Amino acid sequence: MGSSLKSRLVEKALELGFEDCRVALPGSIPMAPERLSAWLELGAHGTMDWMAETQARRASPHALWGDVRSIIMLGMNYGPSDLRVPPSNAANISVYARHRDYHDVIKGKLKLLAGWLAAQAPCEVKVFVDTAPVMEKPLAEAAGLGWQGKHTNLVSKELGSWLFLGSIFTTADLAPDASEPDHCGSCRACLDSCPTDAFPAPYQIDARRCISYLTIEHKGHIPVELRAKIGNRIYGCDICLAACPWNKFAKTAREIKLQARPNLLAPPLTFLAGLDDAAFRAFFSGSPIKRIGRDRFLRNVVIAMGNSGDLYFRDDLLRCLGEPSPLVRAMAVWAMHALDPAMAHELRGRMLAHERDESVCAEWLNLPTNE
């Protein structure tokens, strides 16, 4: 296909708003299947069963699409303009979720670029964002967009840690780029910053202890020993990303749809707890937060209230004790006790008398008695 097509492809990608565009070959990540298998065998994926179910397709680009000859990896910056931590009475939402759902933004641009490529050369194309079984971080490293840091996320020398990835699989023959070597050195900033110790070793993550996994992917009750460590993070976590020294080169996102909504920078916990299902869907319209549903979201808000140390939230928690979802009621028990142990014990017998869910009963029965 020649270098001229590739150079024009890069120009078009930058024109569409991507910060970087590079090419990897389908066979450029030979160690990925083995590493994925070892990670799954440890159970470090937690309840993300889809990781195991798609293992075969995820492990190799050719398993996903046998005809692929080149993989175009795209990076788009979503760097924040403000990384200040909200006060304990407000919600801390991950940077990537403070704006429109990036899947929609990235996929739309990928389709435009793929359509342009197909019009330039006789080739087939398929576009993927991270909802598809693609090992995008190893492929991005192989293509030279960056390297997988010790926190397992991609790091770019030019953009730091704030980088969305997308890929275009194509039957076109494009010259591959050189891979990016690891530049972490002896730095442990990301590992040491994690409040839940989610990294058993450098370059390894145990999702079961990761705040992002616990607040987004995990559908059940959050383990009691991790609740206080979540703080006021109600959706995702940026601690390990923000700790990376390479972020000194990061820039604020250019794409307007990836710039934070002001009302998602530090929304009051009381406001969020008061949203019914319709209001929740309306407030988070176009946001990835809507996909976890109100019950899981409210579970996270209730834990944040319990971690606030603010008795102001007692009325909110009393109301949450009557929520239909046992997931919410159980966390409300824990949060009530965290804020006001005396009131929690006063309510204990009365609430147990009509509680039918075993998980909620267990929360009431397991309240510490040595106050």
N, C-alpha and C positions, 0 to 999 in steps of 0.2 A: 504493500500500500504506500510505502515511501514516507520519508520524514515530513514532506510538505503537508500531507493529510494530518499527521499527528500535531504538527505545529499549529495548524488551523484549528484543530480540535481543542488544543489548550487555549488558544485565543477566544474561541467561542465559549468555553467553560468560564473563563474569567469574565467575559462579557455578561454571562448569565448570573454572575454573582458568586461563583465559587472562588475560593482563595487559592486552591491548588488542584491540579489535575495531572495524574501520572498513571503509568501502565505497569501491570504485573502480568506474568504468565500464569496459566492455571496450575502449573506444577511447581510454583515457587514457594509453597508452604508444606514441604514434605513431612515436617515434624508435627504439624497441627493435629492430624488424626490421633496420634499416640498421646499427645498432651490432653486433648479433649477427653479421650477414653479414660485416662488416669484421673482426671478431675471428676468425671461422672462416677467412677468407681468409688471415690471417696465420699460421694453423696454431697459434695460441696455446692451442688446446684439447688439444694433444698427441695422445695415443692415445685420447682420449674420443670415439670415432667416433660414439657415440650422439648427441652434440651436433649433429653435421652431419646425421645420419640423421633427426632429429626437428626440423630447422630450421624447416620450413614450419609445423608445428603449434605449435612453441615461440614463433614470432615474433608470433602474434596469438591472443588468447583466442577470437576467433570462428572461427579455423582449427581450434582444438581442439574447440570445441562451438558450432555456429552459432546455437543458440537462447539462449545466455547473455545476460542483460540487466544483471545486477549481479554483482560479485565481492566477496565478503566476505573480507577479509584479517584473519587472526588472528595474534597474537604471544604467545609464551609464554617467560618468562624462564628461563634455565638458568644464571644467574650462580653462580660457584663460591664456596665458603666459604674456600678455600685456594688461592692461586696460587703458592706457593713452588715453585721448580724442584727436582726430585729430584736427588740426587747422581749423578755420572757412572756409578756402578755399578748404577743403577736406571733403570727406563724412565720416560720422560716421555710420557704419553698425553694427547691433546687433551681439554680439559674436556668437550666434548660426548659423548665416548665413555667416560666414567668411570662411566656408569650404564646403565640400560636403554636399548635402542634407541629413540631419540626418535620414529622413524617410527611405531612401535606405539603409543606414548603419545599423540602428537599426533593420529594418524588416528582412534584410538578416540574422542577427545573431539570431533573434527570430525564424526564420524558422529552422535554424540549431539546436537550442535547443529543439524546439517542435518536430522535427524529431527524435532527440535522445531520448526524453521522450517516444514517441509513440513506439519506438523500444524496450524500456525497460519494458513497461507495456501495457496490453491490454486497451488502452484508445483512445479517440478522442481528437483532439487539434485544436484550432483556434488561430491565432496570430493577434494582433492589435497594431498599432501605433496610434498617435493622430488624424489621419484622419478618424478614426472610431468613432461611437457614444458611447464611453466608458468614464465614469467619472473616469479617471485614477488618478487624484490627491487625491480624497477621498479614492479610493481603495489603493493607495500607502500609505496613512496615516494609513488606517486600517491594512495594512500588516506590518507596522513598518519601512518603508523606510525613513520616515521623518514625518513632520507635515506641514499642510497648514499654512503658515505665514500670517501676517496681509496684505501682498500684494497679497494674495490668491495663490501664487505659493508654491511649495513644498520646504521645507528646510531640509537639512540633517545635523546632528551633525558632520558627518565625511567629507561631501563633500560641505557643504554650499548650495548655490542656483543654482549652475551650474549642473543640473541633467536632462538628457533626460529620459523619461519613456516609457516603452513598457509593454505589457501584453500577457500572454498566458492563454486562457480559456481552461479548460480540464475537461473531465469526470472522471479523476482519483481523488481518495480521498487522499488529502495531508493535513497533520496537519497544521493548520493556525498559524501564528506568532502573537505575541502581538502587539497591535497598539502602535504608538509613541505619547506620550503626547505633548502638546503645550509647547514650550520653549521660546516663544517671550517675556513673562513677560510684563514689562511696556514700552519696547522699541517701539519707533515710527519712527525709522530711515528711513524705506522704505516709510512710509506714507508721512513724511515731505519732502522727497527728490523729490517727483513727481512735475514737473513744471506745469502740466496741472490740478492738483487737481483731479486725476481720482479715488481717494478713498473717497467716501462719508462718510465712517466709516471704522474702522478696520475690516478686513476680507470681505470687500465688494469692488467690482470694477465696475465702470461705463465705459464700453468699449468705449462709445462715446467720452470720453475725454482721452483715453489712446493712447499714441503715437504709440505703436505697432499696435493697431487696425487701427488708422488713416492712417498710412503709408503702411499697408499691406492689411488688410481686406476691408477697406472702399474704394469703387470704385468711389465715387463722389468727389465734391469739398470739401476741408477741411474748416471747419468753420473759418471765418476770425479772430475771437478772439483767436484761438488756433495756428495760423500759426507761429507767432513769437516765441512761446514757444517751437516749435519743434526744433529750432536751425538748426544744420547740420545733424540731424538724418534722413537719407533717407530710412532706412529700419529697422523697429523695434526699441526697446529701452531697455537698461539694467540698467537704473538709479536706480529703486527700488531694483533690484536684487543685484547690486554692493554695495548698501548702507547697506546690511544686515551684522551685526557683525559676524555672524556665518561663513562668508566667510574666516575668519582667518584660518579656517581648510581646506579650499579648496585647491585642487591640480590641476596642469595643466593636460589636457586631455592626456591619454595614447594612445588612438586610433589615429593613424596617419591621418586617413581620417577626424578626427574632430579637427585637428590642423589648425590654420588659414593660408589661402593663403596670402603670403606677399603683393600681389597686391590688397587685400581687406581690409588691415589694415587702409589705409587712402588714397583711390583713389581720385585724383583731380576732383573737380566738373566739370571743363571744359572738361576734358576727358570723363566723363560720359555723359555729355550733348551732346557730339559730336557723340555718338554711334547711328548709324541707327539701324533698326530692326534686320538685319542680324548680325551686329557687337554686338549688345546687347545680342542676343541669344548665340553667340559664346563665348563672354567674360564671361557670367554667366552660361555656360554649366555645368551641374552637381550641380548647386547651387539652393537653394530654391527661390532665388530672381527672377529667370527667370519666375516663375509661375505667378507673378503679371502682367507681360507684360510691354512693353516699355512705353506706355502712362502713366500708373499709376506711374511707376518708375520715368519717366522724370518729372511728376508733383512734386514729392518729391524733386528731384534734384533742380528744379527751385525755390521751397520754400527755400531750403538751401542757394541758391545764394542770394535771397532776404534778408535772415537773416545774411549774411556775413558782410554787411557794406562795401563791396569792390566794387568800381566802375569798377574794371577790368572786371566784369561779364556783363557789359552793352551790349557788342556785342553778347554774348551768349544769352542774354534775347531778344534782337532784333530779332535774328534768331528764337527763340522759339515763338515769336509772330506770326510767319508764319507757325507754325506746324499744320498739319491736325487736330489734336485732340483739341477740344474746352477745354478739361480738362487742357491741357498744356497751351493753349493760355490764359485762364483765370488766371492761377497762374502766368504766365509771366507778366500780367498786374500788379498784386499786387506786384510782386518782383521788377519790374521796378520802380514802385512808391516808394517802400521801399528804393531803392538805389539812385534814382535820380528823385525826385518829379517834378523838372522843365521839364526834358525831357519827363516824362510820360504825363504831361499836354500838352506839345507841340505836342505829338503824338496823343492825345486823339481824336480830331475831325477827323483827317485823317484816323485813324484806325476804328472809328465808322462808317465811310462812307461806308465801304465794309464788315463790320462784320455782319454776319447773325445769329449767335448763341446768344440766349437770355442771357445765363449765362455769356458769355464773355462781351456782351454789359453792363450787370449789373456791372461788375467789373470796366469798364471804367467810367460809369456814377456815380458810388459810390466813385470815388476817392475824398479824402478830398480836399477842396478848400481853407482852411485857412492856406496856407503855409507861 
